[in-house]
Amino acid sequence: MTRPPQPEPPAVVAATAMFVEVLVVGIGFLTGLSILTVAVAGPDNIRRLAPVADTPLAAGAALAFAYALGILIDRAADAALTPARRRLRTHSFPTSTAYAQARLKLSELPALTARADYARSRQRICRGWILNSVLLTLATDFALGRYPVEHRAPLLATATALGALSTVGFYLSWRTITATGYRKMALQTAPAATPIMPVQNPVPTPQNP
């Protein structure tokens, strides 16, 4: 008799999710670097390098490099957004001690911890793609200026506008997710109010005449 498959431990699921997040951010940044490299190298050099790039070894190296870049960009984005994140946190937690106590209390509630981890996952992707959007916009504009293309001006304007919208959109998404996460944590870990029983007037005891 075969046993039903056992659910994966939460630590394994969290590690897998973080690996995917870092890879998603790293692939985006590597794409921007690739566009920038193509623009700098020019069409002749790219044609010579194309056979080398189209190999399984190059694909594996690119995947590993994307993961390493994802770690770097995630840390850089977190450092750049730390002042904004701390300002948002003070709206829900006036002190660092109150925030630390709320996190400790939240860790004792598995269901709420899973939801918080999902919110942090989206938060990390958004903050990484803020930097990715900036790089992709600059690299695309540079490539359009370097290569002979038709309708260059409209293409440059479109690429710049889309890049700016993406950057602002990812920032606003990160800000909303972060503020909402702090607000929910404050509500979920707040001490329960003690119900106050209404005071009843004592029933007068009938006295003998």
C-alpha positions in Angstrom: 0.0 0.0 0.0 1.5 3.3 -1.1 1.6 6.2 1.3 0.2 9.6 0.2 2.8 12.1 -0.7 3.9 14.2 2.3 3.6 17.9 2.1 6.8 19.8 1.7 8.2 21.4 4.9 7.6 25.2 5.1 11.3 25.9 5.0 11.7 24.1 1.7 8.7 26.0 0.2 10.1 29.3 1.4 13.6 28.5 0.0 12.1 27.6 -3.3 10.1 30.7 -3.5 13.1 32.9 -2.6 15.1 31.1 -5.3 12.5 31.9 -7.9 12.2 35.6 -6.7 16.0 36.1 -7.0 16.1 34.4 -10.4 13.2 36.6 -11.7 15.0 39.7 -10.6 18.3 38.5 -11.9 17.0 37.5 -15.4 15.5 41.0 -15.8 18.8 42.7 -14.9 20.8 40.3 -17.1 18.5 41.1 -20.0 19.2 44.8 -19.6 22.9 44.1 -19.5 22.6 42.0 -22.6 20.9 44.8 -24.5 23.5 47.2 -23.3 26.3 44.9 -24.4 24.7 44.4 -27.9 24.5 48.1 -28.3 28.1 48.7 -27.3 29.5 45.8 -29.4 27.8 46.7 -32.6 26.2 44.4 -35.3 29.5 43.1 -36.6 30.9 41.9 -33.3 27.5 40.4 -32.3 27.4 38.3 -35.5 30.8 36.8 -34.6 29.8 36.1 -31.0 26.4 34.6 -31.8 27.6 31.0 -32.3 29.3 31.1 -28.9 26.3 32.5 -27.1 24.0 29.9 -28.7 25.3 26.9 -26.7 24.1 24.9 -23.6 27.2 26.0 -21.7 26.5 29.7 -22.3 22.9 29.1 -21.3 23.9 27.5 -18.0 26.4 30.2 -17.3 23.8 32.9 -18.0 21.4 31.2 -15.6 24.0 31.0 -12.8 25.0 34.6 -13.5 21.4 35.8 -13.4 20.9 34.2 -10.0 24.0 35.9 -8.6 22.9 39.2 -10.1 19.5 38.7 -8.5 21.0 38.6 -5.1 23.1 41.7 -5.8 20.2 43.7 -7.2 17.9 42.6 -4.3 20.3 43.8 -1.7 21.0 47.1 -3.7 17.2 47.8 -4.0 16.6 47.0 -0.3 19.4 49.4 0.7 18.1 52.2 -1.6 14.6 51.8 -0.3 15.5 51.5 3.4 14.7 55.2 4.3 11.3 55.0 2.6 10.5 51.6 4.2 11.3 52.9 7.7 9.1 55.9 7.1 6.2 53.6 6.2 6.9 51.4 9.2 6.5 54.3 11.6 2.9 54.8 10.5 2.0 51.4 12.1 4.9 50.9 14.6 6.2 54.0 16.4 9.3 52.3 17.6 11.7 49.5 16.5 10.9 47.6 19.7 7.2 47.5 18.9 7.9 46.2 15.4 10.3 43.5 16.7 7.6 42.4 19.2 5.0 42.2 16.5 7.2 40.1 14.3 7.9 37.7 17.2 4.2 37.4 17.9 3.4 36.9 14.2 5.9 34.0 14.0 3.7 32.1 16.5 0.8 32.2 14.0 1.6 29.9 11.1 -1.4 30.9 8.9 -0.6 34.6 9.2 3.1 34.0 8.7 2.4 32.3 5.4 0.4 35.3 4.2 3.1 37.7 5.3 5.7 35.7 3.5 3.6 35.9 0.3 3.4 39.7 0.7 7.2 39.9 1.2 7.7 37.8 -1.9 5.8 40.3 -4.0 7.6 43.1 -2.3 11.0 41.8 -3.1 10.1 41.3 -6.8 8.7 44.8 -7.1 11.7 46.5 -5.5 14.1 44.6 -7.7 12.2 45.5 -10.8 12.4 49.2 -10.0 16.1 49.0 -10.8 15.5 46.6 -13.6 13.1 49.0 -15.3 15.7 51.8 -15.1 18.4 49.7 -16.6 16.1 48.3 -19.4 15.0 51.8 -20.3 18.5 53.2 -20.5 19.8 50.1 -22.4 16.9 50.2 -24.9 17.3 53.9 -25.6 21.1 53.5 -26.1 20.5 50.6 -28.4 18.0 52.5 -30.5 20.5 55.4 -30.8 23.3 53.0 -31.7 21.7 50.9 -34.4 20.2 52.3 -37.7 16.4 51.9 -37.2 13.5 53.6 -38.8 11.3 56.0 -36.9 13.9 56.4 -34.2 12.4 59.3 -32.4 8.9 57.8 -31.8 10.6 54.5 -30.7 12.8 56.4 -28.3 9.9 58.3 -26.9 7.8 55.1 -26.5 10.6 53.2 -24.9 11.3 56.0 -22.4 7.6 56.5 -21.6 7.1 52.8 -21.0 10.2 52.5 -18.9 9.2 55.5 -16.8 5.7 54.1 -16.3 7.2 50.7 -15.3 9.6 52.2 -12.8 6.9 54.3 -11.2 4.4 51.4 -11.3 6.8 49.0 -9.5 7.7 51.6 -6.9 4.0 52.4 -6.1 3.3 48.7 -6.0 6.2 48.1 -3.6 5.0 51.1 -1.5 1.5 49.8 -1.3 2.4 46.3 -0.4 4.9 47.4 2.2 2.4 49.8 3.9 -0.4 47.3 3.8 1.9 44.6 5.3 2.8 46.8 8.2 -0.8 47.8 8.8 -2.0 44.2 8.8 0.8 43.1 11.1 -0.1 45.8 13.5 -3.8 44.8 13.5 -3.1 41.1 13.7 -0.7 41.3 16.6 -2.5 44.0 18.6 -3.5 42.8 22.1 -7.1 41.8 22.3 -9.3 44.3 24.1 -10.7 43.0 27.3 -14.5 43.0 27.2 -16.0 45.2 29.9 -19.1 43.8 31.5 -21.9 46.3 32.1 -22.4 47.2 35.7 -25.9 46.2 36.8 -27.7 47.9 39.6 -28.2 45.5 42.5 -31.7 44.2 42.9 -33.2 45.7 46.1 -33.9 43.1 48.7 -37.5 43.2 49.9 -37.7 44.1 53.6 -40.3 42.8 56.0 -42.8 45.4 57.1 
